[in-house]
Amino acid sequence: MMPARNLHLGMWMHCQIDRDPTHRVLRLTVTTEVVTKELADDFNRALLLVASRDGPYASIIDLSGVTGTTLSADEVRDFARLPYPVPGGRTRVVVAKETLIFGFARMAQLCRDFMGAQFRVVQSLEDAYAMLGVRPEDFTERVFPIDRAA
């Protein structure tokens, strides 16, 4: 899949963000198989841009298609200690199927739990939906990328 270029940020994005306006949940879906530090920063920036308007939101970060990363364990811990891009006290759920990605997400969860965040890690999107009381069809608004030009 060709990444979408978002003209507002001036970068290529390997993700999309959909919103459930009724339950106020954002779902960021990563559309690349390997996540680099640069891509993780881009995802964080995109989510921050969207979440800064009309919140607070719960969120789902869907990493179910990610099979690898170039991030080290130290970089994951450092990333987890940054302020979460979705402000407010609502639940944040990460979906990770691949063992390494799931392990890194759990490591991030432990760091965030220490910081008092409501952060959960699950292995299926269905579990994430159930945890937040939403359904796939509730995500009716594509909010990022704004421009889908190839």
Beta strands, then each sheet from edge to edge (+ up, - down):
strand 1: 4-6
strand 2: 11-13
strand 3: 15-20
strand 4: 25-30
strand 5: 34-35
strand 6: 58-62
strand 7: 68-69
strand 8: 92-95
strand 9: 119-122
strand 10: 141-144
sheet 1: 1+ 2-
sheet 2: 9+ 8+ 6+ 4+ 3- 10+
sheet 3: 5+ 7+
end
